[in-house]
């Protein structure tokens, strides 16, 4: 009976212990904190209060301190935004540095709470985010969802779940000589990092670097493209509100906008500790030059001329729709957009016929002003690039290519001031044509013919770019083999661009596509100082300096022989040689 009477007490003690552990010892998960943020009025579908500009341009005559913002799908003015002055820039960088000193001391769980809060807002306000991005860049809501929201949600989720693991101290093998030491790599925040980002995805390109920078313990200055300056205050307020409601200083994140002088000042600043740049190879070189003044490390993502190799045994029912999205999505204003499609000769004619049918059916329009059910592809941000695109098509045709669809700028009947380029199908393209070596960043499907694996690889490698790539084949072994032979930073078998949705993978290229990586553990660690760290395993076992080599050295020759035997003892390939060296060491030390 006494045992039965004691049972409730034992159970109560056990339950109480568990409760106390959960309350006091187990790491607490800090929840997302909801907040609201009103989007700008111009983002509402059907908004027409702004005037239609006769000649849409971001330049304000005689006012270098202002940026003219407009909807590229309609040419309608969105207002003017002041460019950041160099004095304001210095102040923003200093405010970010001051805030980072406290932020660097936060726990990973505190940083996760900020990302959870941002994640909750993004998922709950997808339409508003897509509409703001669409108004500023002319893309469709479908393209905004896939390229702006989905990618950002994927990055947030991966960082929340895996960021701490990527930045945990990395224990290393100290080796035989240092067996009494503990060796590890410690990932510490760099301080204030900068991101100079492109205009093609205004939400994701600005918020993506913020996610990684904050989780790594840094503050960040984001230099947004002047071509999408209108939406930047909304993205900035979103991030700052997430920080603020979680109890942190919103000065951690600073957005600046302006022309080349502002970008150059950011990269040349001695108070910036790392620069991430997304843009063209030409501007990437200027960024490197400016950053070199202070030896500031850089990560460069400089675009691509991504290929898709389609073997005759590929599943065309799957392949064709994927490649259509690879070309048409966001009017192909994608750094990993498919810019060259190489089709094996046996499947070439059928492939071209199907793509001609599809490309002719693509409908252009302004998704926030037209019936969204009648718009497949939106406008282009840079209207002044159309002459260059038309010249590339004309050059290819003059050398034997055939332009079956499009090939020129498109005057939209409802939006004559909109910036549209006709979906274009260019076939029979060969490597000597300039369009195979120049990033178009426009809705131009370039189709080339190949015979075998070697021919395909030779044609692909005629371009200096090396960002992403795709291989389509019913033979998994061949698909894997060819993909691994491609001189690119990323490769997908039987798909396009999905490596970026796999946020565990690093993103970046080779050749003139740049170097360094963002995304994945590699991207987070790039924003940290990788500090090599050692300490004694046991407090009473320390590194001794034998008297024979202690300064001042009494016998230099004997000291030399002693150090020789240390090397032989520690690094000989056989235990017998190590043993003999150990005996010699003992003899020399006597």
RODO-117122 format. One line per 2 residues: number of its first residue (from 1); their letters; for each residue x, y, z of C-alpha. Coordinates in nm, 2 decimals, always signed. Each point is the difference from the previous one (the first is absolute). Example, Ala and Ser with C-alpha at 12.3 -4.5 7.8 and 13.67 -1.06 7.14 Angstrom:
2
1	as	+1.23,-0.45,+0.78 | +0.14,+0.34,-0.07;
//
This chain:
590
1	xx	+0.00,+0.00,+0.00 | +0.29,+0.23,+0.08;
3	xx	+0.13,-0.04,-0.36 | -0.34,+0.09,-0.14;
5	xx	-0.03,+0.30,+0.22 | +0.34,+0.13,-0.12;
7	xx	-0.09,-0.04,-0.37 | -0.20,+0.33,-0.03;
9	xx	+0.29,+0.18,+0.16 | +0.25,-0.15,-0.25;
11	xx	-0.22,+0.09,-0.29 | -0.05,+0.36,+0.13;
13	xx	+0.37,+0.05,+0.04 | +0.07,-0.14,-0.35;
15	xx	-0.27,+0.22,-0.16 | +0.12,+0.30,+0.19;
17	xx	+0.36,-0.06,-0.11 | -0.11,-0.02,-0.36;
19	xx	-0.20,+0.33,+0.03 | +0.29,+0.18,+0.17;
21	xx	+0.23,-0.12,-0.28 | -0.23,+0.12,-0.27;
23	xx	-0.05,+0.34,+0.18 | +0.36,+0.07,+0.10;
25	xx	+0.24,-0.21,-0.21 | -0.14,-0.09,-0.33;
27	xx	+0.07,+0.26,-0.27 | -0.32,+0.20,-0.05;
29	xx	-0.14,+0.06,-0.35 | -0.08,+0.37,-0.04;
31	xx	-0.32,+0.04,-0.20 | -0.06,+0.22,-0.30;
33	xx	-0.16,+0.33,+0.09 | -0.27,+0.12,-0.24;
35	xx	+0.00,+0.35,-0.14 | -0.17,+0.19,-0.28;
37	xx	+0.14,+0.23,-0.27 | -0.21,+0.19,-0.25;
39	xx	+0.13,-0.04,-0.36 | +0.03,+0.31,-0.22;
41	xx	-0.32,+0.11,-0.17 | +0.15,-0.03,-0.35;
43	xx	+0.02,-0.38,+0.04 | -0.38,-0.05,+0.00;
45	xx	-0.12,-0.15,-0.33 | -0.17,+0.26,-0.21;
47	xx	+0.19,+0.30,+0.15 | +0.03,+0.27,-0.26;
49	xx	+0.07,+0.32,+0.18 | +0.35,+0.05,-0.14;
51	xx	+0.06,+0.16,-0.33 | +0.11,-0.20,-0.30;
53	xx	+0.36,+0.12,-0.08 | +0.06,+0.08,-0.36;
55	xx	+0.35,-0.13,+0.02 | +0.04,-0.22,+0.31;
57	xx	+0.34,+0.03,+0.16 | +0.14,+0.00,+0.35;
59	xx	+0.19,+0.32,-0.07 | -0.15,+0.33,+0.12;
61	xx	+0.13,+0.29,-0.21 | +0.25,+0.22,+0.18;
63	xx	-0.06,-0.19,+0.33 | +0.26,-0.26,+0.07;
65	xx	-0.14,-0.03,+0.36 | -0.33,-0.14,-0.12;
67	xx	-0.10,-0.33,-0.16 | -0.31,-0.02,-0.21;
69	xx	-0.20,-0.32,+0.07 | -0.25,-0.15,-0.25;
71	xx	-0.18,-0.32,-0.07 | +0.18,-0.16,-0.30;
73	xx	-0.32,-0.18,-0.10 | -0.18,+0.33,-0.06;
75	xx	+0.25,+0.29,+0.01 | -0.21,+0.15,+0.28;
77	xx	+0.18,+0.21,+0.25 | +0.03,-0.13,+0.36;
79	xx	+0.16,+0.32,+0.13 | +0.35,+0.10,+0.07;
81	xx	+0.24,-0.13,+0.26 | +0.30,+0.19,+0.15;
83	xx	+0.34,-0.15,-0.07 | +0.20,-0.07,+0.31;
85	xx	+0.28,+0.26,+0.05 | +0.35,-0.10,+0.09;
87	xx	-0.04,+0.17,+0.34 | -0.32,-0.19,+0.06;
89	xx	+0.18,-0.32,-0.10 | +0.28,+0.05,+0.25;
91	xx	-0.26,+0.07,+0.27 | -0.19,-0.32,-0.08;
93	xx	+0.31,-0.22,+0.00 | +0.10,+0.15,+0.34;
95	xx	-0.35,-0.06,+0.14 | +0.01,-0.36,-0.12;
97	xx	+0.34,-0.05,+0.16 | -0.12,+0.13,+0.33;
99	xx	-0.30,-0.23,+0.00 | +0.20,-0.30,-0.10;
101	xx	+0.21,+0.01,+0.31 | -0.30,-0.11,+0.20;
103	xx	-0.15,-0.22,-0.26 | +0.32,-0.21,-0.02;
105	xx	-0.06,-0.10,+0.36 | -0.35,-0.14,-0.07;
107	xx	-0.07,-0.38,+0.01 | -0.09,-0.20,-0.31;
109	xx	-0.35,-0.04,+0.14 | -0.04,+0.38,+0.02;
111	xx	+0.10,+0.03,-0.36 | -0.23,-0.28,-0.10;
113	xx	-0.29,+0.18,+0.16 | +0.06,+0.30,-0.23;
115	xx	+0.00,-0.23,-0.30 | -0.31,-0.18,+0.12;
117	xx	-0.17,+0.33,+0.04 | +0.10,+0.10,-0.35;
119	xx	-0.10,-0.34,-0.14 | -0.34,+0.03,+0.16;
121	xx	-0.05,+0.34,-0.16 | +0.11,-0.12,-0.34;
123	xx	-0.23,-0.30,+0.00 | -0.29,+0.21,+0.12;
125	xx	+0.05,+0.28,-0.25 | +0.09,-0.18,-0.32;
127	xx	-0.24,+0.19,-0.22 | +0.11,+0.35,+0.12;
129	xx	+0.37,-0.09,-0.04 | -0.06,-0.13,-0.35;
131	xx	-0.20,+0.30,-0.10 | +0.27,+0.24,+0.12;
133	xx	+0.27,-0.20,-0.18 | -0.22,-0.02,-0.31;
135	xx	-0.07,+0.38,-0.01 | +0.37,+0.08,+0.03;
137	xx	+0.14,-0.26,-0.24 | -0.28,-0.08,-0.24;
139	xx	-0.01,-0.37,+0.07 | -0.31,-0.21,+0.03;
141	xx	-0.14,-0.12,+0.33 | +0.09,-0.36,-0.08;
143	xx	+0.36,+0.10,-0.06 | +0.00,+0.21,+0.31;
145	xx	-0.13,-0.28,+0.21 | +0.26,-0.25,-0.13;
147	xx	+0.30,+0.24,-0.02 | -0.07,+0.24,+0.29;
149	xx	-0.21,-0.18,+0.26 | +0.08,-0.37,-0.04;
151	xx	+0.37,+0.06,-0.01 | +0.00,+0.23,+0.30;
153	xx	-0.22,-0.24,+0.20 | +0.24,-0.29,-0.09;
155	xx	+0.30,+0.21,+0.12 | -0.17,+0.10,+0.32;
157	xx	-0.11,-0.36,+0.08 | +0.34,-0.15,-0.08;
159	xx	+0.19,+0.26,+0.21 | -0.24,-0.04,+0.30;
161	xx	+0.04,-0.38,-0.01 | +0.37,-0.04,-0.10;
163	xx	+0.17,+0.33,+0.06 | +0.13,-0.07,+0.35;
165	xx	+0.14,-0.34,-0.11 | +0.19,+0.17,-0.29;
167	xx	+0.16,+0.26,+0.24 | +0.07,-0.23,+0.30;
169	xx	+0.36,-0.03,+0.10 | +0.16,-0.25,-0.23;
171	xx	+0.22,-0.25,+0.19 | +0.32,-0.10,-0.19;
173	xx	+0.25,-0.28,+0.04 | +0.31,+0.17,+0.15;
175	xx	+0.24,-0.27,-0.12 | +0.25,-0.22,+0.18;
177	xx	+0.24,+0.29,+0.10 | -0.29,+0.20,+0.15;
179	xx	-0.20,-0.29,+0.15 | -0.01,+0.18,+0.34;
181	xx	-0.18,+0.30,-0.17 | -0.36,+0.06,-0.08;
183	xx	-0.02,+0.15,-0.36 | -0.31,+0.16,-0.16;
185	xx	-0.12,+0.26,-0.24 | -0.22,+0.27,+0.16;
187	xx	-0.23,+0.20,-0.23 | -0.02,+0.36,+0.12;
189	xx	-0.19,+0.29,-0.15 | +0.19,+0.22,-0.24;
191	xx	-0.17,+0.32,+0.12 | -0.18,+0.21,-0.27;
193	xx	-0.04,-0.17,-0.33 | -0.14,+0.14,-0.32;
195	xx	-0.21,-0.13,-0.29 | -0.03,+0.17,-0.33;
197	xx	-0.29,-0.18,-0.17 | -0.16,+0.00,-0.34;
199	xx	-0.35,+0.11,-0.10 | -0.15,-0.32,-0.15;
201	xx	-0.15,-0.12,+0.33 | -0.03,+0.31,+0.22;
203	xx	-0.14,-0.18,+0.31 | +0.21,-0.32,+0.01;
205	xx	+0.33,+0.16,-0.11 | -0.02,+0.26,+0.28;
207	xx	-0.14,-0.21,+0.28 | +0.20,-0.32,-0.08;
209	xx	+0.34,+0.15,+0.10 | -0.17,+0.16,+0.31;
211	xx	-0.11,-0.35,+0.12 | +0.36,-0.14,-0.02;
213	xx	+0.17,+0.31,+0.14 | -0.23,+0.02,+0.31;
215	xx	+0.03,-0.37,+0.08 | +0.38,+0.02,-0.02;
217	xx	-0.01,+0.28,+0.25 | +0.07,+0.28,-0.24;
219	xx	-0.15,+0.33,-0.08 | -0.06,+0.07,-0.37;
221	xx	-0.02,+0.29,-0.24 | -0.20,-0.09,-0.32;
223	xx	+0.06,+0.21,-0.30 | -0.31,-0.05,-0.21;
225	xx	-0.01,+0.06,-0.37 | -0.12,+0.34,-0.11;
227	xx	-0.23,-0.18,-0.25 | -0.22,-0.13,+0.28;
229	xx	+0.05,+0.28,+0.26 | -0.38,+0.04,+0.05;
231	xx	-0.05,-0.33,+0.18 | +0.30,+0.02,+0.22;
233	xx	-0.16,+0.20,+0.29 | -0.27,-0.28,+0.03;
235	xx	+0.26,-0.28,+0.03 | +0.21,+0.20,+0.24;
237	xx	-0.29,+0.08,+0.23 | -0.10,-0.37,-0.01;
239	xx	+0.34,-0.11,+0.13 | +0.03,+0.28,+0.25;
241	xx	-0.34,-0.07,+0.14 | +0.09,-0.37,+0.05;
243	xx	+0.31,+0.11,+0.19 | -0.18,+0.26,+0.20;
245	xx	-0.29,-0.22,+0.12 | +0.26,-0.26,+0.11;
247	xx	+0.17,+0.26,+0.22 | +0.30,+0.07,-0.22;
249	xx	+0.15,+0.32,-0.15 | -0.13,+0.05,-0.35;
251	xx	+0.31,+0.20,-0.09 | +0.16,-0.35,-0.07;
253	xx	-0.14,+0.02,-0.35 | +0.06,+0.31,-0.22;
255	xx	-0.13,+0.03,-0.36 | +0.16,+0.26,-0.23;
257	xx	-0.08,+0.07,-0.36 | +0.15,+0.22,-0.26;
259	xx	+0.22,-0.01,-0.31 | +0.35,-0.13,-0.06;
261	xx	+0.16,+0.25,+0.24 | -0.19,-0.15,+0.29;
263	xx	+0.09,-0.36,-0.09 | +0.36,+0.09,-0.04;
265	xx	+0.00,+0.18,+0.34 | -0.14,-0.31,+0.17;
267	xx	+0.25,-0.24,-0.14 | +0.29,+0.24,+0.06;
269	xx	-0.09,+0.08,+0.36 | +0.25,-0.11,+0.26;
271	xx	-0.29,-0.07,+0.24 | -0.14,-0.28,-0.22;
273	xx	+0.13,-0.34,+0.09 | -0.14,-0.21,-0.29;
275	xx	-0.17,+0.07,-0.33 | -0.25,-0.22,-0.19;
277	xx	-0.06,+0.12,-0.35 | -0.26,-0.13,-0.25;
279	xx	+0.03,+0.15,-0.34 | +0.20,+0.00,-0.32;
281	xx	+0.37,-0.11,-0.05 | +0.09,+0.36,-0.11;
283	xx	-0.14,+0.16,+0.32 | +0.13,-0.30,+0.20;
285	xx	+0.36,+0.10,-0.10 | -0.07,+0.36,+0.12;
287	xx	-0.13,-0.13,+0.33 | +0.32,-0.21,+0.05;
289	xx	+0.21,+0.30,-0.08 | -0.18,+0.22,+0.25;
291	xx	+0.01,-0.27,+0.27 | +0.37,-0.06,-0.06;
293	xx	+0.08,+0.34,+0.15 | -0.07,-0.15,+0.35;
295	xx	+0.05,-0.37,-0.10 | -0.37,-0.05,+0.07;
297	xx	-0.10,-0.35,-0.09 | -0.27,-0.04,-0.26;
299	xx	-0.25,-0.26,-0.13 | -0.08,+0.06,-0.37;
301	xx	-0.30,-0.15,-0.18 | +0.03,+0.14,-0.35;
303	xx	-0.27,-0.16,-0.21 | +0.01,-0.29,-0.24;
305	xx	-0.06,-0.14,-0.34 | -0.16,-0.31,+0.14;
307	xx	-0.04,-0.30,-0.23 | -0.25,-0.29,-0.01;
309	xx	+0.13,-0.31,-0.18 | -0.30,-0.20,-0.13;
311	xx	+0.08,-0.36,-0.11 | -0.23,-0.18,-0.24;
313	xx	-0.11,-0.24,+0.27 | -0.12,+0.28,+0.23;
315	xx	-0.36,+0.00,+0.12 | -0.12,+0.28,-0.22;
317	xx	-0.34,+0.03,+0.18 | +0.19,+0.10,+0.31;
319	xx	+0.30,+0.18,-0.17 | -0.19,+0.24,-0.23;
321	xx	-0.21,+0.17,+0.27 | +0.30,+0.03,+0.24;
323	xx	+0.20,+0.17,-0.27 | -0.28,+0.23,-0.09;
325	xx	+0.00,+0.12,+0.35 | +0.38,+0.02,+0.00;
327	xx	-0.03,+0.25,-0.29 | -0.33,+0.18,+0.05;
329	xx	-0.01,+0.04,+0.38 | +0.05,+0.37,+0.09;
331	xx	+0.07,+0.07,-0.37 | +0.32,-0.21,+0.05;
333	xx	+0.14,+0.27,+0.23 | +0.16,-0.27,+0.21;
335	xx	+0.37,-0.06,+0.06 | -0.07,-0.37,-0.03;
337	xx	-0.25,+0.03,-0.29 | +0.04,-0.24,-0.28;
339	xx	+0.19,+0.19,-0.27 | +0.12,-0.29,-0.22;
341	xx	-0.19,-0.32,-0.08 | +0.20,-0.27,-0.17;
343	xx	-0.21,-0.27,-0.15 | +0.13,-0.33,-0.14;
345	xx	-0.05,-0.03,-0.37 | -0.24,-0.28,+0.01;
347	xx	-0.25,+0.20,+0.20 | +0.08,+0.35,-0.13;
349	xx	-0.28,+0.05,-0.26 | -0.28,-0.12,+0.23;
351	xx	+0.13,+0.21,+0.28 | +0.02,+0.32,-0.21;
353	xx	-0.35,-0.06,-0.13 | -0.15,-0.03,+0.35;
355	xx	+0.19,+0.30,+0.13 | -0.11,+0.21,-0.30;
357	xx	-0.37,-0.08,+0.08 | +0.05,+0.09,+0.37;
359	xx	+0.20,+0.32,-0.05 | -0.25,+0.14,-0.25;
361	xx	-0.27,-0.05,+0.27 | +0.18,+0.19,+0.28;
363	xx	-0.21,+0.31,+0.09 | +0.17,+0.32,+0.13;
365	xx	-0.17,+0.25,+0.23 | -0.02,+0.19,+0.33;
367	xx	-0.14,-0.24,+0.26 | -0.12,+0.27,+0.24;
369	xx	-0.18,+0.20,-0.28 | -0.12,-0.27,-0.24;
371	xx	-0.20,-0.32,+0.05 | +0.26,-0.22,+0.18;
373	xx	-0.15,-0.30,-0.18 | +0.13,+0.14,-0.33;
375	xx	+0.36,+0.07,+0.10 | +0.27,-0.26,-0.02;
377	xx	+0.31,+0.22,+0.00 | +0.06,+0.35,+0.14;
379	xx	+0.21,+0.30,-0.09 | +0.38,+0.05,+0.01;
381	xx	+0.16,+0.23,+0.25 | +0.27,+0.14,-0.24;
383	xx	-0.18,+0.14,-0.31 | +0.33,+0.15,-0.13;
385	xx	+0.14,-0.35,-0.06 | -0.23,-0.08,-0.29;
387	xx	+0.23,+0.13,-0.27 | +0.27,-0.24,+0.13;
389	xx	-0.23,-0.30,+0.00 | -0.12,+0.08,-0.35;
391	xx	+0.36,+0.03,-0.12 | +0.09,-0.34,+0.15;
393	xx	-0.29,-0.16,-0.18 | +0.09,+0.17,-0.33;
395	xx	+0.36,-0.11,+0.04 | -0.10,-0.36,+0.04;
397	xx	-0.24,+0.01,-0.30 | +0.27,+0.15,-0.21;
399	xx	+0.22,-0.30,+0.08 | -0.26,-0.26,-0.08;
401	xx	-0.24,-0.02,+0.29 | -0.38,+0.02,-0.05;
403	xx	-0.22,+0.22,+0.21 | -0.34,-0.18,+0.00;
405	xx	-0.18,+0.21,+0.26 | +0.05,+0.36,+0.12;
407	xx	+0.35,+0.16,-0.02 | -0.09,+0.36,+0.08;
409	xx	-0.15,+0.23,+0.26 | -0.37,-0.02,+0.04;
411	xx	-0.24,+0.30,-0.01 | -0.28,-0.10,+0.23;
413	xx	-0.34,+0.12,-0.13 | -0.13,+0.09,+0.35;
415	xx	+0.34,+0.11,+0.15 | +0.20,+0.17,-0.27;
417	xx	+0.24,+0.14,+0.26 | +0.05,-0.34,+0.15;
419	xx	+0.34,-0.18,-0.05 | -0.07,-0.33,-0.17;
421	xx	+0.22,-0.22,-0.22 | -0.18,-0.26,-0.22;
423	xx	+0.05,-0.36,+0.11 | +0.26,-0.11,-0.25;
425	xx	+0.10,-0.34,-0.15 | +0.34,-0.01,-0.16;
427	xx	+0.11,-0.34,-0.15 | +0.29,-0.14,-0.19;
429	xx	+0.23,+0.20,+0.22 | +0.37,-0.08,+0.00;
431	xx	+0.29,+0.09,+0.24 | +0.15,+0.26,-0.22;
433	xx	-0.31,+0.22,+0.04 | +0.04,+0.28,+0.26;
435	xx	-0.33,-0.09,+0.17 | +0.15,-0.33,+0.13;
437	xx	+0.27,+0.20,+0.19 | -0.20,+0.30,+0.12;
439	xx	-0.26,-0.01,+0.28 | -0.33,+0.12,-0.15;
441	xx	-0.21,+0.02,+0.32 | -0.31,+0.00,-0.23;
443	xx	-0.26,-0.24,-0.12 | +0.21,-0.14,-0.29;
445	xx	+0.00,-0.38,-0.04 | +0.33,-0.10,-0.17;
447	xx	-0.01,-0.35,-0.14 | +0.32,-0.18,-0.12;
449	xx	+0.05,-0.35,-0.14 | +0.26,-0.26,+0.11;
451	xx	+0.09,-0.35,-0.10 | +0.16,-0.17,+0.31;
453	xx	+0.12,+0.07,+0.35 | +0.34,+0.14,-0.11;
455	xx	-0.17,+0.24,-0.25 | -0.24,+0.12,+0.26;
457	xx	+0.27,+0.07,+0.25 | +0.22,+0.17,-0.25;
459	xx	-0.28,+0.24,-0.10 | -0.09,+0.07,+0.36;
461	xx	+0.35,+0.08,+0.10 | +0.05,+0.25,-0.29;
463	xx	-0.16,+0.25,+0.24 | +0.20,+0.17,+0.28;
465	xx	-0.29,-0.02,+0.24 | -0.05,-0.28,+0.24;
467	xx	-0.28,+0.05,+0.25 | -0.28,-0.26,-0.03;
469	xx	-0.08,-0.28,-0.24 | -0.26,-0.28,-0.07;
471	xx	+0.03,-0.34,-0.17 | -0.32,-0.19,-0.12;
473	xx	+0.03,-0.36,-0.07 | -0.19,-0.33,+0.06;
475	xx	+0.34,-0.16,+0.08 | +0.07,+0.11,+0.36;
477	xx	+0.36,-0.11,-0.02 | +0.06,+0.21,-0.31;
479	xx	-0.18,+0.30,+0.15 | +0.21,-0.02,+0.31;
481	xx	+0.32,-0.05,-0.20 | -0.05,+0.29,-0.23;
483	xx	-0.12,+0.23,+0.28 | +0.32,-0.06,+0.19;
485	xx	+0.21,+0.07,-0.30 | -0.15,+0.35,-0.05;
487	xx	+0.22,+0.29,+0.10 | -0.26,+0.16,+0.22;
489	xx	-0.06,+0.08,+0.36 | -0.34,-0.18,+0.00;
491	xx	-0.16,-0.28,-0.19 | -0.35,-0.16,-0.01;
493	xx	-0.09,-0.33,-0.16 | -0.35,+0.00,-0.16;
495	xx	-0.09,+0.34,+0.15 | +0.08,+0.37,+0.00;
497	xx	+0.10,+0.23,+0.28 | -0.12,-0.22,+0.28;
499	xx	+0.34,+0.00,+0.17 | -0.10,+0.35,+0.13;
501	xx	-0.31,-0.14,+0.17 | +0.23,-0.25,+0.17;
503	xx	+0.13,+0.28,+0.23 | +0.24,-0.25,+0.15;
505	xx	+0.21,+0.03,-0.32 | +0.25,+0.28,-0.07;
507	xx	-0.09,+0.24,-0.29 | +0.27,+0.14,-0.23;
509	xx	+0.20,-0.06,-0.31 | +0.34,-0.02,-0.17;
511	xx	+0.17,+0.19,-0.28 | -0.15,+0.35,-0.05;
513	xx	-0.31,-0.11,+0.19 | +0.20,+0.09,+0.31;
515	xx	+0.13,-0.17,+0.31 | -0.10,-0.05,+0.36;
517	xx	-0.33,-0.15,+0.11 | -0.32,+0.11,+0.18;
519	xx	-0.27,-0.24,+0.13 | +0.07,-0.32,+0.18;
521	xx	+0.26,-0.03,+0.28 | +0.26,+0.15,-0.23;
523	xx	-0.20,+0.31,-0.04 | -0.05,+0.05,+0.37;
525	xx	+0.36,-0.07,+0.08 | +0.12,+0.25,-0.27;
527	xx	-0.16,+0.27,+0.22 | +0.22,-0.11,+0.30;
529	xx	+0.36,+0.02,+0.10 | +0.11,-0.36,+0.01;
531	xx	+0.22,+0.01,+0.31 | +0.25,-0.29,+0.06;
533	xx	-0.01,-0.07,+0.38 | +0.21,-0.23,+0.22;
535	xx	+0.01,-0.06,+0.38 | +0.14,-0.26,+0.23;
537	xx	-0.21,-0.31,+0.05 | +0.12,-0.03,+0.36;
539	xx	+0.11,+0.29,+0.21 | +0.31,-0.18,+0.12;
541	xx	+0.12,-0.10,-0.34 | +0.16,+0.30,-0.18;
543	xx	+0.25,+0.06,-0.28 | +0.36,-0.03,+0.15;
545	xx	+0.31,+0.15,-0.16 | +0.28,-0.25,+0.05;
547	xx	+0.32,+0.16,+0.14 | +0.19,-0.11,-0.31;
549	xx	-0.19,+0.25,-0.22 | -0.09,+0.26,+0.26;
551	xx	+0.14,+0.34,-0.07 | +0.28,+0.08,+0.02;
553	xx	+0.09,-0.33,-0.17 | +0.32,-0.14,+0.15;
555	xx	+0.09,-0.24,-0.29 | -0.16,+0.09,-0.33;
557	xx	+0.11,-0.33,-0.18 | -0.13,-0.22,+0.28;
559	xx	-0.32,+0.21,+0.00 | -0.04,-0.06,-0.37;
561	xx	+0.05,-0.38,+0.04 | -0.26,+0.00,+0.27;
563	xx	-0.26,+0.18,-0.21 | +0.08,-0.24,-0.29;
565	xx	-0.09,-0.30,+0.23 | -0.32,+0.17,+0.11;
567	xx	-0.11,+0.00,-0.37 | +0.11,-0.36,-0.04;
569	xx	-0.18,-0.11,+0.32 | -0.33,+0.17,-0.09;
571	xx	-0.02,-0.05,-0.37 | +0.19,-0.32,-0.10;
573	xx	-0.21,-0.25,-0.20 | +0.10,-0.30,+0.23;
575	xx	-0.03,-0.05,+0.37 | +0.36,-0.14,+0.00;
577	xx	+0.14,+0.33,-0.14 | -0.20,+0.20,+0.25;
579	xx	+0.13,-0.22,+0.28 | +0.36,+0.05,-0.11;
581	xx	-0.05,+0.37,-0.02 | -0.15,+0.01,+0.35;
583	xx	+0.31,-0.18,+0.13 | +0.23,+0.26,-0.17;
585	xx	-0.21,+0.28,+0.15 | +0.05,-0.14,+0.34;
587	xx	+0.37,-0.03,-0.05 | +0.04,+0.35,-0.14;
589	xx	-0.21,+0.15,+0.29 | +0.24,-0.15,+0.26;
//
